[in-house]
Amino acid sequence: MTTPSKMARVEQKAANKLPILTVGEISPEVLLAWEIGCRRFCIHKGVPDTEMVSKVAWGMRDPIIQTWYHNDYDRFNKLSFAEYINEVRSYWLPTDWVVTVRQKMWSSMQGQKPFNEWAFEILSKNNLLQGTPSHLTDTNLRYHLEARMHPDLAYKYHAEKTTETDLRKWIKKVGLLDDKRLCDIERYKEAIETALRAERRKITTSKKSASSARSNPKAGRNMSTTSISSSSRPFIRLPPLTDNERQLLRDNEGCFKCREPFVQHSSNNCPNGFPDASIAAKKTRKNSPTVAVEMPSAVLVDESDSSEDSD
């Protein structure tokens, strides 16, 4: 046998032209393609089966193969074309080619491939095994595809309870189920991508905000200074209430301690405590006109000059 460094290929310009098997290593796939081309050629030319070998054998252009054919010319020409192809397979293909093809077919799983694409690959490999004990019937092919289809598709397939027995129709029905599964996967991926894009935008916005804060430290210092000055300001109590102020609070259900009108408590159980003088002065300006706009006692004095009032 020859040991060429490149693969052989089939060349045929038209169905009525002799198919050429170029020089190179012959694979099962290439030999099958040449066999099919030869059959088409003989049909177009009206060549009977008993003459097919003599008409096509010289289309194998490897000189070593041609010598092999020529040395047993008479015997080969008496064979049917199917018998001649078996002779070529036995002599020119690797001795373990059947085992190799069978193992590839039996170990093949659908994985992420569409079911129709994967099933076609399995059928193609099984087609190479025609005429050998390893060739599977349509029923066994269906069992093989059932056992090795994608788990998610298998779940849908068993739920569907398909009863189709014709292999081609069965593959078509299962293929439709798989198309739906793949569409669901695409929609799920799109939803995830949308969520991820939203999250990335959120992170980007946060980073820009942080970067803006770092690039403007003065604003941060001003906020910090304001916070510190507010918390460290001394508490200043209001001076004692005058008689008029007390009467005003009595008339408006007020508290003598927090000095708020319309409350449901008195000085003894006041939850608010004594007000800060500066804050009380601002609040009285905003209160209802029922109460004095600003009590005369809302003058800032030191805490030591005032004492607690009681109702």
ZITACOR-V634908 format. One line per field, one symbol per residue. ss: DSSP state (~ for helix, > for strand, _ for the rest). psi: psi as a letter, one per 40 degrees, with the letter a starting at -180 (. if undefined). burial: 1 if it has 24 or more other ideal C-beta (glycine too) atoms within 12 Angstrom, else 0. Layout:
ss: ???
psi: ???
burial: ???
This chain:
ss: ______>__>>________>>___>__~~~~~~~~~~~~~~~~~~___~~~~~~~~~~~>__~~~~~~~~~_~~~~~~__~~~~~~~~~~~~____~~~~~~~~~~~_______~~~~~~~~~~~~~~_________~~~~~~~~~~~__~~~~~~~~~~______~~~~~~~~~~~~~~~~~~~~~~~~~~~~~~~~~~~~~~~~~~~~~~~~~_~~~~~~~~~~~~~~~~____>_____~~~~~~~~~_______________~~~______>~~~~~~~~~~________________~~~______
psi: iigieiiiihhhdideihhhhihihhidddddddddddddddddefhideeddddedeehehdddddddddfddddeeiidddddddddddeiidfddddddddddehidbeiiddddddddddddddeheieehiiddddddddddeihddddddddddfhehdhddddddddddddddddddddddddddddddddddddddddddddddddegdddddddddddddddehihhiiiiiidddddddddffihedefhififiaddfhedihihdddddddddeiiedihdhidefhhiideeiihii.
burial: 00000001110100000111110111111111111111101100000000011111101111001000100000011010100110111011100011001100100101000111011011101111110001010000110111011100100110000100001001101110110011000000000000000000000000000000000000000000000000000000111110001101100001111111100000100100011010111011001000110010110000000000100
